[in-house]
């Protein structure tokens, strides 16, 4: 008995859906999820993988089927039958991708909001006079250059001044040499921020870490402790706020296991909040091409139990005091600055070959 084509279409559709759903949830392409925010990104990625798998299998299946069924047979030298366009089919395969793209866009924006990426209360139009707005190319010029003069407070300057109150942070940042630019959401010029998730809205973070990016190292300072480290240590289960800026060029803070990536920009104070939920050592990578040694700009993020983290802080405070006493001693031999400073920064996780990039 010949099976109707409608039945075949139904069976193929069911099989295609099951394969797509299974692979979309079991692809194994993502690293370990180690933060409370990671499931949000994973859900979006799995949905995109499900849709992509279904489209790929469907398109490739039709191509292979057509190549086999409609191949030229031996001895058949006749022209193929003329085939004209099918308007309903063309509308269908245009409408379906449109719906998919709109759906993924809405889902992506929802995830971005849930991760604290959009705060409508923080949006305000950048002041621009009518004369500036009427100039040809004013919008592009405003986006590429600093924003017009404003009487509003410079949030980046205020945050920079607050961070510089910590002596350890002031020692590693070149804030006096880098002007802090104004935020102007209306022209697309802002310091990137991932704020608190909805459940943490209005609550202060458990603790704050100041992050300074420079060619080619990450420097972490812990306010009120005067601890400086080349590794980021955080306690498990507590929300962390990172206040980030760069001393030279644009860098990017990226920890794949946390599903977080944020630009670190000179003259702007980036913020990111996250809650680690799995102990371990994770690699922090600079995801923005920042120079010839960009590939070496990586370090470790260590997620510890709260008591282990407190012990680490105490050890670093003691070690910093001891290292300071040694560092101020007279150089007994003719060593280069890199060679002399190397022993004093090894406990910070800073590679000796990167010391020459540190400027006074």
GUDONU-614798 format. One record per residue (C-alpha): x, y, z. Coordinates in steps of 0.001 Angstrom, whole numbers, plus 500000, padded with zeros to 6 digits. Each point is the difference from the previous one (the first is absolute). Last residue first. Layout:
XYZ;...
This chain:
554096554966536841;499575497717497065;499458496234500106;500697498405496606;503543499034501050;498474497694502581;498366497742497403;503018497745499521;500023499328503730;496514498417499925;497546501433502496;498324497414502259;500051502262503048;502349497709501931;502558500497497236;499842503768500397;502781500587502501;502329497419498497;499703501647496530;500621503567501156;503811499888499891;500184498071496735;497557502305498241;501669503131501409;503372498768498691;502414498708502593;503369501502500980;500334498480503422;498916500865503525;496825501857498945;499335502083503098;497020498764502033;496590501470499174;498889496762498344;500828497835503009;497874501983502464;497205500193497434;500157496239499458;499465499390503719;496994502314500192;498516498533496829;500497496462501323;498101500793503203;497116501554498095;500068497182497465;499801497366502733;497029501770501580;498197500182496660;500709496308499353;498569499063503410;496857501987499229;499698498152496684;500453496624501681;497250500860502490;497675501089497213;500626496816497968;502018500773496906;499580501039496370;503414500715498463;500059502044496792;503283499389498211;502021502094497553;500103500989496357;501736502568497874;502371497708498109;497943500039496797;500070503815499934;503800500032499738;500073501969496718;497378502494501150;496510500359501493;497802497691497922;496917499781502226;499009496740501706;502475500222502889;499638496631501681;499271499034503607;500496496268500473;498092498213502720;501226498321503188;497419498171502077;496974500285502252;496572500299498419;497362502670500633;501582503291498949;497596502972500285;500359502766497433;500146503775499720;501786501977497285;501007503615499863;501965502008497451;501542503324501006;500950501904496843;503108501997499145;501897497004498677;497576497147499198;499475496531501476;497411498225497840;497858497331501651;499641496253499558;498088497714502335;498871496412499477;501477499163503442;501800496932498601;501231502026497006;501698502675502166;500506503086497826;501157503500500987;500717502013496839;502849502428499334;499968503434498378;503319501851500099;502204501649502636;499209500008503709;496697498138499822;496867500113502177;497980497590502086;497823500077503100;499166496344500675;496994499295502213;499811496579501628;496877498244501256;500760497316502579;499426496261499433;503667499044499742;502607502437501232;502142501879497455;503714499969499129;501119501805496840;503658499394499228;502691502633499393;499473501260503525;499950503193502039;498711500039503585;499613503448501579;497202498490502129;497380502769499969;499609499647496222;501144496699498403;502293500599497038;500246497828496915;502604500568497266;499546498321496619;503009499816497711;501262500821496518;499834502877499245;497682501435502615;496679499109501592;499095501257503462;497347498256502076;498599501361503265;498283497336502090;496794500624501948;498263497954502678;496689498384500799;498306502225497433;497522502614501245;496315499099499616;497644502171497943;499519497373497314;501354496650501179;496984497946498853;499904501925496704;503676499234499227;502463502690501010;501737502151497417;501893499132496841;501564503259498891;501817501346496953;501207503618500436;497970502015497516;500188501668496573;497043498970497836;498932503536499087;496962500207502286;501717497855502621;502552502769500671;502374499077502823;502728502558500548;503665499213499461;502511499655502831;503270501598498948;502952497565500156;503290501270501483;498800500574503574;498153496680499899;503168498071499245;499012497091502213;502328497666501917;500821501963503165;496570501633500202;498430496554500289;502221499047502936;499375503358501682;496183499617499816;498616503500499592;500744499540496306;496865497877499642;497784502884501147;501752502449497715;499512497643497047;496331499552500837;499497503758500120;501956500546496783;497973497345498183;496773501500501264;500872503467498688;497343502116501680;497656501894497647;501024503460498776;500891498631496593;502552500726497319;499512497955496816;500930496297500031;503480498735499158;500539498818496450;498819497076497885;496351500059501085;499702503763499883;501584500077496550;497562497389498725;496997501897501360;501311503333498729;500555498720496444;498704503193498475;499373502629502720;496371500307501053;500511498210503323;502877502280500930;497977503169499364;496989498511501762;502106499591503119;500840496554501320;499358498772503516;500399496208500240;496614498385500472;499507498066503171;500045496309500710;500836498931503548;496374499437501046;499491497706496998;502571497576501423;501161497427497482;502800497488500515;498920498601503328;500323496352499009;496214499699499737;499997502931497567;502561498368497713;498049496736500136;496818501823498935;501878501774497207;501269496654498738;496501498449500078;498578502948498042;502797499741497433;499630496207499782;496285500381499245;500597502734497407;502631497844498256;497742496935499997;496987501941498689;502059501450497171;501525496596499224;496456498555499608;498595502908497962;502567499812497194;499724496234499536;496220500297499975;499790502966497621;502260498147497536;497824496890500276;496806501988499415;501605501713496948;501286496865498275;502434501072497292;500034498312496587;501414496594499095;500908499150496392;500401496205499608;503616498817499735;501647499850496607;500539496597498466;503324498131500151;498821496955501978;502318497169499037;501020499270503612;497671501721502431;500402503624501032;499405500423503730;496504500878501127;499566497467502785;503572500037501317;500765503739499890;496452500790501157;500257497752503057;503433501402500892;498812503601499651;496747499330501894;501907498381502863;502509502844500103;497211502550500324;498021498051502608;503042498924502048;501374503549500084;496648501634500802;499289497577502856;503508500297501403;499910503797499862;496660500144501844;501240497727502769;503367501788500192;498267503364500348;497835498644502821;503046498443501662;501898503308499804;497102501910501555;499627497480502819;503752499981500556;500055503794500297;497362499948502739;501561496933501623;503328501916500387;498680502844502176;500226498048503261;503643499285499242;502196496971499260;498531498381496875;502602497517498778;501084500580496407;497522500110497112;500092497746496925;498484496911501608;497293499749497335;497451498393502328;497129502497500291;499874501166496371;500942496481498915;496861498510501539;497653502765498839;501362499909496448;499804496207499750;496437499971501354;498869502767497625;501566498320496957;498370496700500865;496583501628500400;500402501912496735;501171496892498145;496972498086501266;497592502793499018;501541500421496549;499882496246499400;496333499950501014;499246502875497617;501873498182497230;497552497136500202;501447496549500807;499729497585497068;498675496602500973;
